[in-house]
Amino acid sequence: MTSTLSSFDFTSAGKRTIDLERQAINDLYDALGDEFAAACQLMLNCQGRIVVTGMGKSGHIGAKIAATLASTGSPAFFVHPGEASHGDLGMFTPDDVVIALSNSGTSAEVVAILPLLKRKGVELIAITARATSALAEAADVVLHIPIEREACPLNLAPTSSTTAQLVLGDALATALLEARGFSAEDFAFSHPG
């Protein structure tokens, strides 16, 4: 791997990435509809906790989504799907709503726990780019992320897909915040530091 860094146009490469990710957000915006409202209603009516799960980069985004939900009035936490199948399924209750993130909808660790979650009686929201995947088929609500390509020049590294997941998570959290009438005082209570 050789390169001539002095002649590489880093700014153009950065702008290309931002442009592709901006397009992914625009596509997500255009796709947002009734399923988004249904997911929000499931979470708003949740009598337990919102449990977020995902593997790899989707898992990292899922952890951030859970943290944002929890700090904005929607009790939530993240469970790693690998740990779920090694005892952490005990953290789930029938009163919970699960948000499972997988760009492909076929992540083995996520798919492996789907029947177990269904047996627990939880309601499942899928966030995926593949509307016909195993994850989507198991879900009560599918939030489809219409990703045409990753911003990575190799179209391999999760870039546009994770940006869209993060933006969608923020949209869910802020919609719930508004619906609950969550105030600045409520926010301060969760952020005493």
C-alpha positions as CSV (number, residue, x, y, z in Angstrom):
1,M,0.0,0.0,0.0
2,T,1.7,3.1,-1.2
3,S,0.4,6.6,-1.4
4,T,1.5,10.1,-2.1
5,L,-0.2,11.8,0.7
6,S,1.1,15.2,-0.3
7,S,-1.0,15.1,-3.4
8,F,-4.1,13.4,-2.0
9,D,-7.2,15.7,-1.9
10,F,-8.4,15.0,1.6
11,T,-11.0,17.8,1.5
12,S,-12.7,16.3,-1.6
13,A,-12.7,12.9,0.0
14,G,-14.3,14.3,3.1
15,K,-16.9,16.2,1.2
16,R,-17.7,13.1,-0.9
17,T,-18.4,11.2,2.4
18,I,-20.5,14.0,3.8
19,D,-22.4,14.3,0.6
20,L,-23.2,10.5,0.5
21,E,-24.2,10.6,4.2
22,R,-26.4,13.7,3.6
23,Q,-28.1,11.8,0.8
24,A,-28.7,8.8,3.1
25,I,-30.4,11.2,5.6
26,N,-32.5,12.7,2.8
27,D,-33.6,9.3,1.7
28,L,-34.5,8.4,5.3
29,Y,-36.5,11.6,5.7
30,D,-38.4,10.7,2.5
31,A,-39.1,7.2,3.7
32,L,-40.3,8.2,7.2
33,G,-44.0,7.5,7.6
34,D,-46.6,5.3,9.4
35,E,-44.1,2.7,10.6
36,F,-42.2,5.5,12.5
37,A,-45.4,6.6,14.2
38,A,-46.2,2.9,15.0
39,A,-42.8,2.5,16.6
40,C,-43.2,5.6,18.6
41,Q,-46.6,4.5,19.8
42,L,-45.2,1.1,20.9
43,M,-42.4,2.8,22.9
44,L,-44.8,5.4,24.3
45,N,-47.1,2.7,25.6
46,C,-44.3,0.5,26.9
47,Q,-44.9,-0.6,30.5
48,G,-41.4,-1.9,30.9
49,R,-38.1,-0.7,29.4
50,I,-37.0,-0.1,25.9
51,V,-34.2,-2.6,25.3
52,V,-31.8,-1.9,22.4
53,T,-29.6,-4.5,20.8
54,G,-27.3,-4.7,17.8
55,M,-24.0,-6.2,16.8
56,G,-20.8,-4.5,15.6
57,K,-21.2,-0.9,14.5
58,S,-25.0,-1.2,14.7
59,G,-24.4,-2.2,18.3
60,H,-22.4,0.9,19.0
61,I,-25.1,3.0,17.5
62,G,-27.7,1.1,19.5
63,A,-25.9,1.8,22.7
64,K,-26.0,5.5,21.9
65,I,-29.7,5.3,21.0
66,A,-30.4,3.6,24.4
67,A,-28.5,6.3,26.2
68,T,-30.3,9.1,24.4
69,L,-33.7,7.5,25.1
70,A,-32.9,7.1,28.8
71,S,-31.7,10.7,29.2
72,T,-34.8,12.1,27.5
73,G,-37.5,10.4,29.5
74,S,-37.8,6.9,27.9
75,P,-36.3,4.3,30.3
76,A,-33.9,2.3,28.1
77,F,-30.8,0.2,28.2
78,F,-28.5,-1.7,25.7
79,V,-28.0,-5.4,25.7
80,H,-25.2,-7.0,23.6
81,P,-26.9,-9.8,21.6
82,G,-23.9,-12.2,22.2
83,E,-24.4,-11.6,26.0
84,A,-28.1,-12.0,25.7
85,S,-27.7,-15.6,24.6
86,H,-25.4,-16.2,27.6
87,G,-27.7,-15.2,30.4
88,D,-28.7,-11.6,29.7
89,L,-32.0,-12.7,28.2
90,G,-33.0,-12.6,31.9
91,M,-32.9,-8.8,31.6
92,F,-35.9,-8.8,29.2
93,T,-39.5,-8.9,30.4
94,P,-42.8,-9.2,28.5
95,D,-43.5,-5.6,29.2
96,D,-40.4,-4.4,27.3
97,V,-40.1,-3.2,23.7
98,V,-37.0,-4.2,21.9
99,I,-35.3,-2.2,19.2
100,A,-32.9,-4.4,17.2
101,L,-30.5,-2.8,14.8
102,S,-28.9,-4.7,11.9
103,N,-28.1,-3.2,8.5
104,S,-28.3,-6.5,6.8
105,G,-31.1,-7.9,9.1
106,T,-29.2,-11.1,9.2
107,S,-26.5,-10.6,11.9
108,A,-26.2,-14.1,13.4
109,E,-26.1,-12.9,17.0
110,V,-29.2,-10.8,16.6
111,V,-31.1,-13.4,14.6
112,A,-30.3,-16.1,17.1
113,I,-32.1,-14.3,19.9
114,L,-35.3,-13.3,17.9
115,P,-37.3,-16.5,18.7
116,L,-36.3,-16.2,22.4
117,L,-37.4,-12.6,22.5
118,K,-40.7,-13.6,20.9
119,R,-41.2,-16.4,23.4
120,K,-40.7,-13.8,26.1
121,G,-43.6,-11.9,24.6
122,V,-41.7,-8.6,23.9
123,E,-42.7,-6.4,21.0
124,L,-39.9,-5.9,18.5
125,I,-39.0,-2.9,16.4
126,A,-36.4,-3.6,13.6
127,I,-34.1,-1.0,12.2
128,T,-32.6,-2.4,9.0
129,A,-31.8,-1.7,5.4
130,R,-33.2,-5.0,4.3
131,A,-37.0,-5.1,4.5
132,T,-37.2,-8.8,3.7
133,S,-34.6,-10.0,6.1
134,A,-35.0,-12.4,9.0
135,L,-35.0,-9.5,11.4
136,A,-37.7,-7.6,9.5
137,E,-39.9,-10.7,9.2
138,A,-39.7,-11.3,13.0
139,A,-40.5,-7.6,13.9
140,D,-43.8,-6.1,14.9
141,V,-42.7,-2.8,13.3
142,V,-40.0,-2.4,10.6
143,L,-38.1,0.9,10.3
144,H,-36.5,0.6,6.9
145,I,-33.4,2.5,6.2
146,P,-33.2,3.0,2.4
147,I,-29.4,2.9,2.0
148,E,-28.2,2.7,-1.6
149,R,-24.5,2.7,-0.7
150,E,-22.1,3.3,2.1
151,A,-20.0,6.5,2.0
152,C,-16.9,4.3,2.3
153,P,-15.3,4.3,-1.2
154,L,-15.1,0.4,-1.0
155,N,-18.9,0.4,-0.1
156,L,-17.9,-1.9,2.8
157,A,-17.4,0.1,6.1
158,P,-20.6,1.0,7.8
159,T,-20.8,4.7,7.2
160,S,-24.1,5.9,5.6
161,S,-26.0,3.1,7.2
162,T,-24.8,3.9,10.7
163,T,-25.4,7.6,10.2
164,A,-29.0,6.9,9.2
165,Q,-29.4,4.6,12.2
166,L,-28.1,7.3,14.5
167,V,-30.4,10.0,13.0
168,L,-33.4,7.7,13.2
169,G,-32.6,6.9,16.8
170,D,-32.4,10.7,17.6
171,A,-35.7,11.2,15.7
172,L,-37.4,8.5,17.8
173,A,-36.0,9.9,21.1
174,T,-37.0,13.5,20.4
175,A,-40.5,12.5,19.1
176,L,-41.1,10.6,22.4
177,L,-39.7,13.5,24.4
178,E,-42.2,15.8,22.7
179,A,-45.1,13.4,23.1
180,R,-44.3,12.9,26.8
181,G,-44.1,16.6,27.5
182,F,-40.5,16.1,28.8
183,S,-39.2,19.5,30.0
184,A,-35.9,21.1,30.5
185,E,-36.4,20.5,34.3
186,D,-36.9,16.8,33.6
187,F,-33.7,16.8,31.5
188,A,-31.8,18.5,34.3
189,F,-33.0,15.9,36.8
190,S,-31.3,13.2,34.6
191,H,-28.2,15.4,34.2
192,P,-27.1,16.6,37.6
193,G,-23.4,16.6,36.7
